[in-house]
C-alpha cells in the first residue's frame, strides 16, 4: 500500500516538474522568427553557401556550349517572364539550377576563346535536379507555379500522379525546344509509356481517335489533378463525355435511367472490340439489365438474339418525343 502511494507521489512530482518545461517549449514554438531571403533558402538546397547569383546574361556570355538551350529558353513562356514589365514571376536559369557563380568561375572572360572552344560551365556546381526525388523535383516547379499557374495544380499533391512518384520533369522537358511541353501529336505516346494497357485498348477496332491525332489524353483527363477518379475533367463522368457528345447531354423528358450520370455503364472509354465502344455486344449488353425480355413467353424470343436492340430502340440515351406506351416508351425510333 505504501509503495503504491509512493509511486503516485513520484508521478505527481515528475508531472509538476515537467509543466514549466513544456510551457516554455510551447512558448518558444509560438515565437515569430524572421524569414530569410529566398536565395538563402535556395543556397541551402544546393548545398553550397559560398555560391552567388550571377544572372542569366553572365552565365550565357561565358558558357557558349549552351547557346541553343539559351535561345530556346528566350523564345519560351519562361523566357518571356524574365522581363519585369510582364508582371509575372521572374524566371531564369538560376531559378531552377540554383546560384551559378561557382559553375562559371573556371571560365575566362575572353568570350571569343570560349566561343571558339565551346567551353562549358561546371554543371556539378549546380543543384543536381535530375537526381533529386520526384517530390523535390516538383517542388522546384511549384515554388512558382503554385501561385501563378492553372487552378488544377491545387489538386497536384493528392493526385494519382504525385502519389506514384511522377514529377513535372517526367512530362515537361524544358530544354528540348521553346515549346517546353509535349505537343498534342506526341502526347498519347508519352502517356502510353506509363499506361501500356490503355495503349493496347486504343489499338482495338472501336476507339477514340487518339491514333488519328484528332484528340489527345488531356481532352478527357486533367493530368495535374482532379476531384474525379482517374483524373477526369468535369464534375461527373457524364459531364466529361458530353464535352464532346453534347447531343447525349439532356435532360430529356424520357430518360434512360442507367445512363443518366455514368456513361461507362455501357461504354468503355479507351477501346473495345464492339461498335461504339460498347462493353459488350448487343443484345447481351442490354439484357444485363432488361432481363424481362428473356421470359419464355416473350414473343419473338428467338429473333431477339439475332438482332440489335437499337434496330427498334434507337434513342437509348433519351428523347423528348413519346412513343407507344406498350412498346418501349420514349426510346423507339421516331
N, C-alpha and C positions, 0 to 999 in steps of 0.2 A: 504493500500500500504506500509505504514511504517512498519507495523507488519510483513509483508511478507519479507521485506528487512532485518529486524532484525533477523528473523528466519533463513534466508540464512547465515547471518553473524555468527550466533551461530553454525550452522552445519559446516561452514568452520573452525571456531576456534577449534571445537572438533576434526575435521579431522587432522588439523595441529598439535594438541597436541598429537594425538594418533600415528602419523607416527614414532616418535623416539622410542616410547614404542614397537611398532610392530617390528621395525628394530632390537632393542636389543633382543627381544624374538626370532626372527628368527636366529640371530647370535648365541644365546645360544644353539638353537637346532642343529646348524651345528657343534658345538664344539665336538671334539672327547672325549670319556670317556673310560678309561681303562676297559677291560672286567675282571670280577672276575674269579677265577678258577672254573672249572665245579663243583667241590664238594661243593663250596659255594652256587651255584645256586640250587643244589640238596637238600642242607640243608634247603633252603628256601621253597622248595616244600614240604619237610617232615614236616616243621613247628617247628623243634627242632634245634635251632642253637647251642645247647650245646652237640649234638651228634657228634661222631667222627667215621671215618672209621677204622675198626679193621682188615679187611681181612677175606676171607672165612675160612682159616685154624683156626683162633681164634674162629670164630663162631662155626664151626663143632666140635672142640675139647671140647667145653663146653656144647654144646646142642646135646646130642645123640638121642633125640627124632626125629631128622630129618636125621638120618643116611641113611635111604632108599632113601630119596629125594636127599641127598648129593651124594650117589653112582650113582643114575640115572643121576644126573647132570654131574658127572665126565665122564660118558660114552656118553654124548650128544655132539652135534656140538658146543653148547655154552661152555661146559666144556673144550673142546679142545682149545678154544680160550683164556684160562687163561695163556697159555704158550706164553711168548713174542716172541719166535722164530718162531711162526706161521705167524707173521706179520699182524695179524688180530686184530680188536678192542678187548681189553681185557674185558672179561665178567665174573662176579662172582655174588654172592648172593646180594651184596650191589649195583650192577648196576641197579637192579630193585626195591629192597626193601629199598634203602637208607642206610645211615650210621647206624651201628649196635651196637655201644658201649653201649648205654642205654639198649638195648634188652638183653644183657648178663651180665649186671652189677650185677644182683642179684644172679648169679650162682657162686658157689665156684670154686676154681682152682683144687679141688680134682676130677680128671676125673673119677676115679673108682667109687666114690659115684654118680656122675652124670650118669654114665653108668648103675649102679645098679638101681637107682631110675627113670631113663629115664626123667630127668629134662628137661623142655622145656624153651626156651627163651621167653621173654615177647614180643610177636608179636605186642602188642598195641603200642610199641615204634617205629615200622616201619611205612613206608608210607602205608596208608590204600588203597592199589591199587585196591582192589575189589569193593570199594565203590566210586571210582572216576568216573566222567562222561566218557562215551565211548571215546570221543575225547582225554581226558587226558590219558586214559589207552593206547591208540595207540601211543601217543607221547613218552611214556616210551620206547616203542619198536623202534620207528622211530628215536630216538636220535642216535642209532647205525645203524639201517637198512636203513635209508635214504642215507647213504654214502657207505654201504657195503651190498648190497642185490640184489634182482632181479630187472631188469630195470622197470618192470611193476609198482613198487611202486611209480614211478614218477606220476602215474595217481590216486594214492590212495585217495587223499583229495577230488577229484571231482568224485570219483566212487559212484555208487548207494549204495554200502555197507556203505561207510563212511557217506554219506548224510542221511542214515537211521539209524544212531547211532549204527552201528555194529563196535565193536572194535576187536583188534587182539585176545583178551582173549576169545572171543566167539567161536573161531575155534581152537586156539592153546592152549593146556593145558600142560604147561611146567613141571608140577610135576606129571604127570601120567605115566612117564616112560622115558627112554633115547631117544625115537624117537622124542618126543616133538611136534609132529603134528599127526593129524589123519591119519590112514592108508587108502590106496585106497579102501580096503574092507569095511571100515566104513564110507567113505566119503559121499556116497549118503544118508545114514541115517541121518548124521549130517546136510546136506543141506536140506533134506526134513523137518526138524524141523521148518524151516522158510518158506519153499516152499511146502506147502501141495498140491497145485494144480498140481505141477509138479509130485509129488508122485502119485497122482491119475491118471495122464496121463500115467505114466510109468507102471501102472497096467493094461492098456488096451491090447488088443490082439496083436497089432503090436507096438513094442517099441524097443528102443536101448537096448543093453544088459547090462544095469546097474544092474538089478536084478540078472543076472547071473554072476556078478562080472568080466565081461570081459572088462569093461571100467568104467570110473568114470567121474564125472561132470567136472573136470579140463581138460579133454581131449578136451572139446569144449569151456569152459569158463575160462577166466583169472580173478580169483576172487579178485585179488588185484587192478584191474583197467584196462581199455581198451579204445581205441579210438572208438570202435564199440558199438552199442546198445547191451544191455543185456550182457555186459562183454564178448563178443565173442572174440576168438583169431583170428588173421589174420587181413587183411585189408578189407575184404568183407565177406558176408555170404557164398558165393560160395568157397572162399579160406578156410574158416573154415571147410566146409563139405568135400572138396576134399583133406584134410589132410589124410582122410581115404579112401574116394571114389575117388581114383586117376583116375580110368578109365572114370569118368564123367567130368574130368577137361577140356579136349580140349586143344587148339582150334580145331574146326572141320571145314571141308570145307562146310558142310551143318549144320548150327546151328538151334536149336530150340530157337527162339528169346526170349521167355518169361523166359527161364531157364538159360540164359547166365550168369547172375550175381546173381539172387536171387532164391535159391532152395526152399524157403518156399512159393513161388507162388503155388507150387503143394504139397509140403510135410510139415507136422507138426513135429517138431523135437523130442518131448518127448513121444508121443504115439498117436495111432489112432485106430479106430475100423475097418479101411480099410487096406488092404495089403500094404506093402511097405511105411508105414507112410503117405499115401495119405490124403489130406484134405477132399476129397470126393471120392465116388466110381466111377469107370468108367462105362459107358461113360460120366456121368454127370460132372465129373471134366473137361474133355476135351471140352465138349460142352459149358462151360462157356466162352471160347474164340472162339472156332470154331463153331459159330452159323450157318454158311452157310450150315452145314450138316442137319439142321432142316427144310430146304426148302421142301415143299410138293412134288416137282418134283424130289427130290433126289432118285435115285434107291436104293432099299433095306432099306428104312427108318424104316420099322417095325423091321427088324433084327438088326438095329443099337442099339436098347435098350436092346437087349438080348445077346450082345457080348461085349468084351473088345476092346478098340481101339488098344491096344498093340498086339492083335492077328495078326494084319497086320503091324501096325506101331511100330515095336519093338525098333527101335533106337531113342527113343524120346529125348535123351539128345544130339543127334548129331551124324553125321557119316562123313567119308571121301569118302564113296562109293556112287555114284549117283544111283538112281533107275528111274523107268519110270516117266517121267515128268507129266503125266496126273493122276497119282495115288499116289500122296504124295511124292514129290521129296525129296530124301535123308533120309527119315525116315522109309521106308519099310524094312521088314525083308529081309536080303540078303541070 
